[in-house]
Amino acid sequence: MIEKVKKPQGFAAISPERRKEISTLGGKAVPAEKRAFSVKAGLAAKAGSKGGKIKRPRSFTLDPDLASRASRMRKPKVKPQE
């Protein structure tokens, strides 16, 4: 059996210098005066305080048996034929 060498794709295939160059452009896409959180600090604080909170418990949280049954109902992944 011949093993195929997996070549990096997408961002992984780009040189580290080029990746750094591209990633620095992300912060410059929108001017500071149009970024809501940089203009309204209170809005950023409010959004940050909401992080990780939920309004109501999820159904799996309330019923662990439901979560167990759901995981058993998942379709098994089919491997492609070679």
C-alpha positions in Angstrom: 0.0 0.0 0.0 1.3 3.4 -1.0 0.8 6.1 1.5 -0.1 9.5 0.2 1.8 12.5 1.7 -0.8 15.1 2.7 0.1 18.5 1.4 -1.0 21.5 3.5 -3.9 23.4 2.0 -5.3 26.9 2.4 -3.7 29.1 5.1 -1.3 26.3 6.2 0.3 26.2 2.7 1.3 29.9 2.9 4.6 31.0 4.3 4.5 32.3 7.9 5.6 35.8 6.7 2.7 36.0 4.2 0.2 34.7 6.9 1.3 37.5 9.2 0.9 40.0 6.5 -2.6 38.9 5.7 -3.7 38.6 9.3 -2.5 42.2 10.1 -4.9 43.5 7.4 -7.9 42.1 9.3 -7.7 44.8 12.0 -7.5 47.5 9.4 -10.6 46.5 7.4 -13.0 48.9 9.3 -11.9 52.3 10.5 -11.9 52.7 14.3 -14.7 55.3 14.3 -17.0 52.7 12.7 -16.2 49.9 15.2 -19.0 49.8 17.7 -16.9 48.5 20.6 -14.1 51.1 20.1 -16.6 53.9 20.2 -19.0 52.7 22.9 -17.1 51.1 25.8 -20.4 50.4 27.6 -21.6 48.3 24.8 -18.5 46.2 24.9 -18.8 45.8 28.6 -22.4 44.7 28.3 -21.5 42.2 25.6 -18.6 40.8 27.6 -20.8 40.3 30.7 -23.2 38.2 28.6 -20.6 35.8 27.4 -21.2 32.2 28.4 -24.6 32.9 29.9 -27.8 31.3 28.7 -31.4 32.5 29.1 -32.8 29.1 29.8 -31.3 25.6 30.3 -30.8 23.5 27.2 -32.9 20.4 26.9 -29.8 18.2 27.2 -28.9 19.9 30.4 -32.4 19.1 31.9 -32.5 15.6 30.5 -29.2 13.7 30.3 -31.1 10.6 29.1 -32.2 12.6 26.1 -28.6 13.5 25.3 -27.6 9.8 25.5 -30.4 8.7 23.2 -29.6 11.5 20.7 -25.9 10.4 20.5 -27.0 6.9 19.7 -29.3 8.1 17.0 -26.5 9.7 15.0 -25.8 8.1 11.7 -22.4 6.4 11.5 -19.9 7.9 9.2 -19.4 5.9 6.0 -15.9 5.6 4.8 -15.4 6.2 1.0 -14.4 3.1 -0.9 -10.9 3.2 -2.4 
